[in-house]
Amino acid sequence: MKKTYEIAGQVMGFFESFKGSRPAIDNERILIVRGRSRKVLPIDEFDSKLTEIGEILGGKELDDSSEKISKILEIGDKNIKRSETTTSDLDNKGFIRMKEELESMGLVVAYKVFELPNFDVIIAIWEDKNEIPPLYVEVTVSEDED
């Protein structure tokens, strides 16, 4: 089993979103898995739960404004383009735009980026602002090119 699957599986299991989860993109350099959970996570616990899964993975959390995040997105974009799925160019404002779009639909969004040995991991979660299920989970695992 590829290490990317193990990392994504840990995230999906942690949020109880493994059942029904599926890869959105899967190639030799990047894995993006999306899932949803019937579990309701109190919104005030989003940050702590993301930090907790990052610690379980053994990752180092990156600050939102880190230049490393721009590099991770650039590498991720390159890796996504290796798949058959076409995509527009990504940039370091992609997180902010995604969050703003989902929040405009009445959802609360949180995400964190972690560095692991040989991998970069982005975990995003969102749910209805009234804490109505489902809880959506997306994890991106990309091989570090350093």
N, C-alpha and C positions, 0 to 999 in steps of 0.2 A: 504494500500500500504506500502511495506517495505521501510524503510528509505534509504536503499542502492539505490533503484530505484529513489527516489526523488533526491538524490545527483547526480546520473548519468544523470538523466533527465535535471537537471540544467546545467550541463556541455555540454551536447549535444545541448540543446537549445541555450546556449550562443554562441557556434560556428556554429549555424545553420546547425547542422549535425544530427538532430533528425530523420528526415525522412529517412527510410531505415537502421537506426542503429539497431543493434541486439546484444543480449548477446552472448559472446563467451564462458563464463563460468558463471553459476548462481547456487549457492547453498546457504545454510543457513548462511554461513560465508563470502562469497566473491562474488562480481559481477564484471565482466569485460565486458564492452560494447565497441564495435567498430562501427565507422560510418565515413561517409565522407560528405563533404560539397562542393557545387559548388562555395562557397565563396572563394575568393582569399584573403589571409591575407599577407600583406607585411612582408617579413622575418624580417625586423628590428622591427616589432611589436610583434613577437612571445613572447618574455620575458614579455613584459608589459601586454599582453593579458592573459598569464598564471597567472601572479600576480593578475590581475583584477578578474579573475574567482575564484581564491583562496580566495580573500577578500570577494567576494559575498557569497561564501560558509561559511565564518567565520573561515577559516583555518589558521593555523600557518605554514608558509613555512619552510621546513627543508633544510639545506645546503646539497649539493651533497655529501660531504665527511662525513656527519653525521653518527655516529654509529647507530643511530635510523633507518636509511634507511636499513641497513643490517638486523636489527630485523624485520622491516616491511616486507622485502622480505622473510625472513625465515617463518614468520607467514603466509604470502600470499601463499608461496609454500605449506605449510601444508594444508591450506584451499583449494587450487586448487586440491590437491591430494584427497580431500574428494569427488570431483566430479568424474564422470565416465571417464573424459578425462585424459589420461596418460600424464605425463610431466617429463622432466628431472629436476634434481635439479637446483635451481636458486641460484645465489650468488650476492654479491653487485657489481659485474662487469657487470651484465646483462644489465643494462641501457647503459653502455659504449659500449658493444658489439652490441646491437641493433642499437644504434646511428651510430656506425662506418659502420655497414652493410648497413643501409639505405643511409647513405651519400655516400658510394661507388657506389650506384646506381643513384647518381645525385639528391638526396633529401636532404632537410635541416630539421633537427630534433631538437625539444626542448621538455623538460619535466620538471615538478616540482612535488615535493611530499609535501603534506600538512597533518597536524594533525588536526582533528576535534574532538569535544567531541564524544568519543566512536567509531570513525572511522579514518582510514588512507586512503588518496586518492592520487592516482598517475595519473597525466594527461600528456599524450604525444600527440604532434601534429607534423605533417610533411607534406611537399609538395615539388613539383619540385623546384629546385634552381632558375629556371626562372620564378617563381611565376605563374605557369600554374596550373589550377585546376585539380583535386580536392585537398582540404585540408583534410587530414586524421586525425581523432581524436580517441584516445583510453583512456578510463577512467577505473581505477581499484578502487573499493570501498571495503575495507576489514574492518571487525569489529576488533577493538583494543582489545587485550587480557589483557591489564593492569588492 
